[in-house]
């Protein structure tokens, strides 16, 4: 299995299942999100963000060195996650305020909509992994 197929299937599956594990399983996802992104940046956030940026760098490296058709499409899609990683590293307080506003407004409806969007995005990425790579 090539790198891009594996990345598409794993990355896409995590995104596809996000609405399920965040909202359909019986637990309080809003308190989990509020605790996960507390007022002070948790220690793990920096490591996770740097690891994500490392995965993006590896994906770009693989795009340029492996001759895989349509690798640029997945490389760009994975690179979009850099926006969140950079925000978590450089401006965590703004990210925290944004999450807190979404949790407070309409009983967290915006979070549900974002997770549904992530699920649709994940479905597209999984389909790419199956049919393109």
N, C-alpha and C positions, 0 to 999 in steps of 0.2 A: 504494500500500500504506500503510495507516495505521500509526502508531507502535506500537500494541499488537500488531498482527500481526507486524511486523518484530521487535519485542522478543521476542515469544513464540517465533518461529522461530529466532532467533539464540541467545537465552538457553537455550531448550530443547534445541537441537542440541548446544551445548557440554556441557550436563549429560548428555544422552542418550549422547554419544560418550565420556564420561569413562572408563567401564570399558574401552573399547577402547584409547584412547590411553595409559591408565595401566597396564593389566595384560595386554593381549593382544599389543601390539607388543613385539618382542624387545629389551628394554632393562631396566636395573636401576632400577625405579621407586622402590624403598625408599631407595636412596642419593640419588636425585634429590630426594625429599621431605625427607630428612634435611639435605641441602645447602641446599635452598631455604629451609627454616625452621630455620636455624642458631641457635646459642645467642644470638648477638647479632642483633637485628632488622636485616635487610638494608635498605638505603636505599630500594629500590623498593617495599617493603611499605607505607610511609606514603603514597606517591603512589597506589598501587593502591587502598588502602583509602579514601582521600579521593575518588578517581575513582568508586569504587563508591557511596559516599554521595551523590556528585553525580548519578549515574545514578538513584538512588532518588528524590532530590529532583525531578529532571526528570520521572520517571514520575508522581509525585504531582501535579506541576503539570499534566501532560498529562491526568491523570484528571479534574482539576477544570475544565479549560478545553475539552477535546475531549469531545464527546458520543458516546462509544463505549460501546456496550452491553457489559456484563460487564468493563469496564476495572478495576473495583475488585478483582476476583479476581486478575488478574495483578499489579496494584499491590501487593497484600498479599503475594503470593508473592515478588516481587522484594524487597520490604522485609524479608523474613526474612534476607536476606544481610547486613543491617546488623549482626546479632549478631556475625558473624565480623569485619566491618570494625571495629566498635567495640572488640572484644577485641584485634585486631591493633594498634590505635592506643593503647589505654589500658593493656592488660595483656598485652603480648606474651610475657612470660616464662611466664605460666600456659598460654598457647596452645602455646608451645614444649614445655613439660613434657607436656602432653596428647598432642601428636603423637609425642614421643619414647616415651611409654609405649605408645602404640598400635603403633609400629614394633617395639618390643621384645617385645610379647606375642604369642604364637601366630604367629610369623613374619609379623606385619603383617596378620593375618586381619581385624581390625576395620577397617582402611583399605579392604580389598577390599569388605567389607560396606557401608561408607559409600559407596563408589563405585558399587556396584550399586544402592543406594538412590537415589543421584543420577541414575543412568541411568533408573530407573523414573520418578522425578520429571520428568526431562527429556522422557521420552516423553509424559507427561501434558501438559506445557506445549506441546510441539510439536502435539499433537492439539488443544489449545485454540486455538493459532494457526491451524490449518487450519479447524476447524469453528466457532469462536466469533467470530473477528475477520475 
